[in-house]
């Protein structure tokens, strides 16, 4: 099929999606989704084909929503709009999207910090709050630490030069999230391979969680440091184009049930493999009206994973 034919076919698919989007209840949501679909069309027209797989780069883009990466943290919070305000004041976050419910609460929202996106929503009676630890790389940890405190965060550790090459501070925001704010001293920002935002999990058994991720999602262990007693002090796990960090829970750093959106090439297969590896099902694979095929699982640690595939076309 020629490039022109592929583009004509994509336009027809996007037109069909746009017609279905017109029936959705939220005008803001329709505008946001339409913008995303138009972005796909522009990339196709410009030569970046998200619908074919001639290389690893385009293959990854074909199943991930444009602007997102393999891993995106998903926070459920007691006050999503207040959290957005905090992130703007503390970390210079940019509001990307807010999808409100009829009662004014936030059904879904997205913000950007540097090169990374964080998704979040309001907690409610059915979906309780689910904060998480986040490793945040910035250019000036001292300034960002002070900005976070001024925005209402609580200090859990002042800026300190660490033996592993970071200058690091820790704060907890009013919503329960831990922020490990760091500047990599060798680069003046972040180490190679990491983005500004990286989810950090403190597990009851990091070894077991790593084994689960390897079986379920073909995760690759990049670094794994253990104490003399065998406890995992720090590990980096690659999944697609992203990294997940973790350690065994210790001291004040105890498990926090977290939420992560994970883009995968095949939701149904990843869902099946996750269940075989020991996950429990939250929701079976299903095409969603916002343009993704999605399934929900909980890993053996209780963390919630939203397995997603950007449909792009029907």
Kinemage of the C-alpha trace (Angstrom):
@kinemage 1
@onewidth
@group {chain A} dominant
@subgroup {mainchain}
@vectorlist {calphas} color= white
{ca unk a 1} P 0.000 0.000 0.000
{ca unk a 2} L 1.371 3.439 -0.910
{ca unk a 3} L 1.961 6.189 1.643
{ca unk a 4} L -0.846 8.221 0.003
{ca unk a 5} L -3.281 5.316 0.290
{ca unk a 6} L -2.328 4.763 3.942
{ca unk a 7} L -2.896 8.440 4.697
{ca unk a 8} L -6.307 8.409 2.943
{ca unk a 9} L -7.267 5.324 4.935
{ca unk a 10} L -6.126 6.983 8.178
{ca unk a 11} L -8.228 10.051 7.396
{ca unk a 12} L -11.304 7.863 6.934
{ca unk a 13} L -10.614 6.133 10.244
{ca unk a 14} L -10.114 9.432 12.058
{ca unk a 15} L -13.328 10.775 10.536
{ca unk a 16} L -15.215 7.762 11.884
{ca unk a 17} L -13.690 8.252 15.314
{ca unk a 18} L -14.556 11.937 15.264
{ca unk a 19} L -18.200 11.092 14.516
{ca unk a 20} L -18.311 8.747 17.515
{ca unk a 21} L -16.577 11.337 19.699
{ca unk a 22} L -19.411 13.774 18.949
{ca unk a 23} L -21.692 11.604 21.059
{ca unk a 24} L -19.511 11.823 24.178
{ca unk a 25} L -20.875 13.984 27.014
{ca unk a 26} L -17.925 16.263 27.798
{ca unk a 27} L -17.104 19.022 25.314
{ca unk a 28} L -13.650 19.456 26.916
{ca unk a 29} L -12.987 15.732 26.574
{ca unk a 30} L -14.109 15.783 22.917
{ca unk a 31} L -11.762 18.682 22.178
{ca unk a 32} L -8.843 16.957 23.885
{ca unk a 33} L -9.392 13.661 22.075
{ca unk a 34} L -9.882 15.408 18.733
{ca unk a 35} L -6.583 17.243 19.289
{ca unk a 36} L -4.819 13.943 19.934
{ca unk a 37} L -6.257 12.374 16.768
{ca unk a 38} L -5.260 15.402 14.706
{ca unk a 39} L -1.741 15.034 16.128
{ca unk a 40} L -1.656 11.469 14.816
{ca unk a 41} L -2.727 12.682 11.381
{ca unk a 42} L -0.067 15.400 11.330
{ca unk a 43} L 2.633 12.913 12.261
{ca unk a 44} L 1.422 10.537 9.539
{ca unk a 45} L 1.417 13.291 6.943
{ca unk a 46} L 4.856 14.413 8.038
{ca unk a 47} L 6.350 10.974 7.524
{ca unk a 48} L 6.149 9.574 11.067
{ca unk a 49} L 3.857 6.596 10.564
{ca unk a 50} L 2.309 5.520 13.863
{ca unk a 51} L 0.321 2.747 12.138
{ca unk a 52} L 3.116 0.680 10.625
{ca unk a 53} L 6.141 -0.949 12.204
{ca unk a 54} L 9.251 -0.583 10.007
{ca unk a 55} L 11.461 0.095 13.036
{ca unk a 56} L 11.522 -0.201 16.809
{ca unk a 57} L 10.803 3.510 17.176
{ca unk a 58} L 7.692 3.541 15.012
{ca unk a 59} L 6.591 0.224 16.503
{ca unk a 60} L 6.595 1.762 19.973
{ca unk a 61} L 4.725 4.840 18.722
{ca unk a 62} L 2.090 2.676 17.036
{ca unk a 63} L 0.599 1.466 20.317
{ca unk a 64} L 1.284 4.430 22.606
{ca unk a 65} L -0.815 7.569 22.668
{ca unk a 66} L 1.241 10.444 21.237
{ca unk a 67} L 2.881 12.433 24.019
{ca unk a 68} L 2.990 9.530 26.464
{ca unk a 69} L 5.580 6.845 27.134
{ca unk a 70} L 5.354 3.185 28.072
{ca unk a 71} L 4.955 4.009 31.772
{ca unk a 72} L 2.877 6.861 33.188
{ca unk a 73} L 2.083 7.198 36.908
{ca unk a 74} L -1.635 7.466 37.704
{ca unk a 75} L -2.500 9.150 41.009
{ca unk a 76} L -5.891 9.028 42.745
{ca unk a 77} L -6.066 11.992 45.088
{ca unk a 78} L -8.235 13.690 47.703
{ca unk a 79} L -8.420 16.933 45.726
{ca unk a 80} L -7.184 16.668 42.140
{ca unk a 81} L -7.500 20.375 41.332
{ca unk a 82} L -5.605 21.311 44.475
{ca unk a 83} L -2.912 18.812 43.511
{ca unk a 84} L -2.577 20.441 40.103
{ca unk a 85} L -2.140 23.828 41.787
{ca unk a 86} L 0.516 22.359 44.084
{ca unk a 87} L 2.419 20.791 41.180
{ca unk a 88} L 2.321 24.069 39.267
{ca unk a 89} L 3.689 26.056 42.202
{ca unk a 90} L 6.214 23.465 43.358
{ca unk a 91} L 7.497 21.971 40.110
{ca unk a 92} L 6.355 24.288 37.316
{ca unk a 93} L 3.854 21.712 36.047
{ca unk a 94} L 1.820 22.467 32.929
{ca unk a 95} L -1.876 21.585 32.847
{ca unk a 96} L -2.633 19.389 29.820
{ca unk a 97} L -6.155 18.117 30.356
{ca unk a 98} L -8.977 18.122 32.903
{ca unk a 99} L -12.098 16.018 32.318
{ca unk a 100} L -14.714 16.984 34.923
{ca unk a 101} L -17.708 15.015 36.112
{ca unk a 102} L -21.150 16.579 36.337
{ca unk a 103} L -20.610 17.209 40.061
{ca unk a 104} L -17.429 19.186 39.309
{ca unk a 105} L -14.994 16.543 40.548
{ca unk a 106} L -12.173 15.435 38.268
{ca unk a 107} L -12.731 12.196 36.370
{ca unk a 108} L -9.342 12.344 34.621
{ca unk a 109} L -6.569 14.899 34.352
{ca unk a 110} L -3.032 15.151 32.999
{ca unk a 111} L -0.123 17.465 33.709
{ca unk a 112} L 3.385 17.718 32.323
{ca unk a 113} L 6.606 18.233 34.248
{ca unk a 114} L 9.557 18.712 31.920
{ca unk a 115} L 9.551 15.670 29.588
{ca unk a 116} L 7.035 13.602 31.566
{ca unk a 117} L 3.286 13.295 32.077
{ca unk a 118} L 1.440 12.446 35.287
{ca unk a 119} L -2.197 11.331 35.143
{ca unk a 120} L -4.482 11.867 38.101
{ca unk a 121} L -8.096 11.973 39.255
{ca unk a 122} L -10.247 12.620 42.303
{ca unk a 123} L -10.744 9.859 44.842
{ca unk a 124} L -14.301 8.873 45.716
{ca unk a 125} L -16.220 6.284 47.727
{ca unk a 126} L -15.641 3.592 45.096
{ca unk a 127} L -12.041 4.500 44.231
{ca unk a 128} L -10.033 5.437 47.340
{ca unk a 129} L -6.980 7.692 47.319
{ca unk a 130} L -3.853 6.111 45.887
{ca unk a 131} L -0.769 8.322 46.228
{ca unk a 132} L 2.688 7.040 45.312
{ca unk a 133} L 6.416 7.791 45.485
{ca unk a 134} L 7.847 9.679 42.504
{ca unk a 135} L 11.505 10.202 41.649
{ca unk a 136} L 11.737 13.711 40.189
{ca unk a 137} L 14.899 14.947 38.468
{ca unk a 138} L 15.286 18.724 38.289
{ca unk a 139} L 18.058 21.151 37.403
{ca unk a 140} L 18.317 22.718 40.849
{ca unk a 141} L 17.209 20.486 43.709
{ca unk a 142} L 17.735 23.168 46.352
{ca unk a 143} L 15.439 25.634 44.613
{ca unk a 144} L 12.801 23.001 43.858
{ca unk a 145} L 12.881 21.717 47.429
{ca unk a 146} L 12.199 25.214 48.738
{ca unk a 147} L 9.454 25.738 46.157
{ca unk a 148} L 7.789 22.486 47.241
{ca unk a 149} L 7.875 23.540 50.900
{ca unk a 150} L 6.445 26.950 49.994
{ca unk a 151} L 3.635 25.181 48.113
{ca unk a 152} L 2.698 23.220 51.230
{ca unk a 153} L 4.837 20.074 51.159
{ca unk a 154} L 6.409 18.567 54.283
{ca unk a 155} L 10.145 17.952 54.389
{ca unk a 156} L 11.269 14.346 54.841
{ca unk a 157} L 14.911 15.109 54.073
{ca unk a 158} L 16.894 18.236 53.235
{ca unk a 159} L 19.091 18.426 50.103
{ca unk a 160} L 22.129 16.183 50.589
{ca unk a 161} L 24.903 14.938 48.313
{ca unk a 162} L 24.502 11.162 47.963
{ca unk a 163} L 27.237 8.614 47.305
{ca unk a 164} L 25.540 7.535 44.054
{ca unk a 165} L 26.076 10.936 42.454
{ca unk a 166} L 22.792 12.729 43.100
{ca unk a 167} L 22.065 15.708 45.271
{ca unk a 168} L 18.711 14.708 46.697
{ca unk a 169} L 15.886 15.899 48.950
{ca unk a 170} L 12.576 14.317 49.909
{ca unk a 171} L 9.181 15.902 50.537
{ca unk a 172} L 5.651 14.637 51.049
{ca unk a 173} L 2.823 16.683 49.580
{ca unk a 174} L -0.539 17.245 51.263
{ca unk a 175} L -2.040 14.444 49.153
{ca unk a 176} L 0.289 11.734 50.449
{ca unk a 177} L 2.727 11.497 47.541
{ca unk a 178} L 6.439 11.199 48.318
{ca unk a 179} L 8.699 13.188 45.984
{ca unk a 180} L 12.356 12.166 45.777
{ca unk a 181} L 13.694 15.372 44.224
{ca unk a 182} L 17.182 15.064 42.763
{ca unk a 183} L 19.794 16.665 40.556
{ca unk a 184} L 22.313 14.316 38.970
{ca unk a 185} L 25.558 16.122 39.661
{ca unk a 186} L 27.530 14.764 36.698
{ca unk a 187} L 24.973 16.048 34.156
{ca unk a 188} L 23.415 18.902 36.115
{ca unk a 189} L 19.971 17.403 35.582
{ca unk a 190} L 19.225 13.692 35.200
{ca unk a 191} L 21.234 10.556 34.462
{ca unk a 192} L 21.123 8.923 31.057
{ca unk a 193} L 18.088 6.720 30.552
{ca unk a 194} L 15.810 8.439 33.055
{ca unk a 195} L 13.189 11.104 32.483
{ca unk a 196} L 12.148 13.857 34.842
{ca unk a 197} L 9.446 11.648 36.402
{ca unk a 198} L 9.997 7.998 37.339
{ca unk a 199} L 7.580 5.983 39.522
{ca unk a 200} L 9.283 4.444 42.557
{ca unk a 201} L 7.802 1.400 44.310
{ca unk a 202} L 8.627 0.215 47.823
{ca unk a 203} L 7.692 -3.449 47.834
{ca unk a 204} L 7.172 -6.047 50.516
{ca unk a 205} L 9.314 -8.222 48.241
{ca unk a 206} L 11.051 -6.394 45.417
{ca unk a 207} L 12.558 -9.673 44.188
{ca unk a 208} L 9.102 -11.197 43.776
{ca unk a 209} L 7.773 -8.055 42.094
{ca unk a 210} L 10.672 -8.031 39.631
{ca unk a 211} L 10.011 -11.697 38.833
{ca unk a 212} L 6.348 -10.899 38.219
{ca unk a 213} L 7.197 -7.992 35.883
{ca unk a 214} L 9.632 -10.152 33.939
{ca unk a 215} L 7.039 -12.899 33.430
{ca unk a 216} L 4.072 -10.644 32.776
{ca unk a 217} L 5.607 -7.847 30.690
{ca unk a 218} L 9.063 -9.084 29.652
{ca unk a 219} L 10.637 -6.414 31.862
{ca unk a 220} L 14.430 -6.116 31.832
{ca unk a 221} L 16.400 -5.613 35.041
{ca unk a 222} L 19.035 -2.934 34.435
{ca unk a 223} L 20.363 -2.489 37.984
{ca unk a 224} L 19.864 -4.454 41.179
{ca unk a 225} L 21.706 -3.679 44.395
{ca unk a 226} L 21.234 -5.880 47.458
{ca unk a 227} L 22.377 -5.546 51.048
{ca unk a 228} L 24.513 -8.193 52.711
{ca unk a 229} L 21.295 -9.616 54.120
{ca unk a 230} L 19.833 -9.909 50.625
{ca unk a 231} L 17.360 -7.023 50.797
{ca unk a 232} L 16.926 -5.092 47.534
{ca unk a 233} L 18.194 -1.583 48.236
{ca unk a 234} L 17.585 -0.249 44.727
{ca unk a 235} L 16.633 -1.626 41.326
{ca unk a 236} L 15.920 -0.211 37.886
{ca unk a 237} L 13.573 -2.119 35.611
{ca unk a 238} L 13.156 -1.263 31.921
{ca unk a 239} L 9.733 -1.663 30.374
{ca unk a 240} L 9.441 -0.496 26.783
{ca unk a 241} L 10.915 3.000 26.552
{ca unk a 242} L 10.611 3.685 30.295
{ca unk a 243} L 12.178 2.753 33.623
{ca unk a 244} L 10.521 1.768 36.897
{ca unk a 245} L 12.528 2.047 40.120
{ca unk a 246} L 11.966 0.078 43.302
{ca unk a 247} L 13.369 -1.215 46.576
{ca unk a 248} L 12.289 -3.382 49.446
{ca unk a 249} L 10.255 -1.464 52.006
{ca unk a 250} L 12.320 -0.327 54.967
{ca unk a 251} L 12.083 2.209 57.790
{ca unk a 252} L 9.715 5.014 56.898
{ca unk a 253} L 9.652 3.928 53.237
{ca unk a 254} L 6.766 1.498 53.379
{ca unk a 255} L 4.631 0.092 50.538
{ca unk a 256} L 2.185 2.497 48.910
{ca unk a 257} L -0.350 0.873 46.607
{ca unk a 258} L 0.302 2.698 43.346
{ca unk a 259} L -1.287 3.084 39.929
{ca unk a 260} L 0.531 2.907 36.602
{ca unk a 261} L -0.668 3.129 33.019
{ca unk a 262} L 1.381 0.731 30.897
{ca unk a 263} L 1.185 0.863 27.117
{ca unk a 264} L 1.695 -2.586 25.599
{ca unk a 265} L 1.694 -3.926 22.013
{ca unk a 266} L -1.083 -6.421 22.816
{ca unk a 267} L -3.438 -5.747 25.734
{ca unk a 268} L -5.110 -9.147 25.588
{ca unk a 269} L -1.834 -11.073 25.604
{ca unk a 270} L -0.327 -8.909 28.356
{ca unk a 271} L -3.497 -9.322 30.427
{ca unk a 272} L -3.345 -13.106 29.996
{ca unk a 273} L 0.343 -13.284 30.887
{ca unk a 274} L -0.130 -11.041 33.909
{ca unk a 275} L -2.859 -13.298 35.294
{ca unk a 276} L -0.681 -16.357 34.690
{ca unk a 277} L 2.163 -14.633 36.546
{ca unk a 278} L -0.008 -14.087 39.622
{ca unk a 279} L -1.978 -10.879 39.011
{ca unk a 280} L -5.651 -10.480 39.796
{ca unk a 281} L -8.098 -8.957 37.328
{ca unk a 282} L -9.756 -5.582 37.826
{ca unk a 283} L -11.246 -5.439 34.331
{ca unk a 284} L -11.028 -7.543 31.178
{ca unk a 285} L -9.709 -6.031 27.917
{ca unk a 286} L -12.195 -3.638 26.365
{ca unk a 287} L -12.168 -0.882 23.747
{ca unk a 288} L -12.838 2.440 25.484
{ca unk a 289} L -14.639 5.466 23.983
{ca unk a 290} L -11.553 7.643 24.527
{ca unk a 291} L -9.561 5.723 21.927
{ca unk a 292} L -7.697 3.050 23.874
{ca unk a 293} L -8.100 -0.664 24.413
{ca unk a 294} L -7.572 -1.197 28.120
{ca unk a 295} L -7.508 -3.875 30.817
{ca unk a 296} L -6.914 -3.550 34.550
{ca unk a 297} L -4.887 -5.858 36.783
{ca unk a 298} L -3.339 -5.784 40.252
{ca unk a 299} L 0.112 -7.226 40.768
{ca unk a 300} L 0.931 -9.426 43.801
{ca unk a 301} L 1.896 -6.270 45.735
{ca unk a 302} L -1.526 -4.721 45.129
{ca unk a 303} L -0.362 -2.080 42.632
{ca unk a 304} L -2.915 -1.313 39.930
{ca unk a 305} L -1.858 -1.479 36.280
{ca unk a 306} L -3.891 -0.052 33.414
{ca unk a 307} L -2.753 -2.045 30.371
{ca unk a 308} L -3.383 0.154 27.342
{ca unk a 309} L -3.127 0.176 23.571
{ca unk a 310} L -3.717 3.380 21.641
{ca unk a 311} L -6.237 2.358 18.983
{ca unk a 312} L -5.389 5.141 16.568
{ca unk a 313} L -7.707 3.503 14.071
{ca unk a 314} L -10.537 0.978 14.243
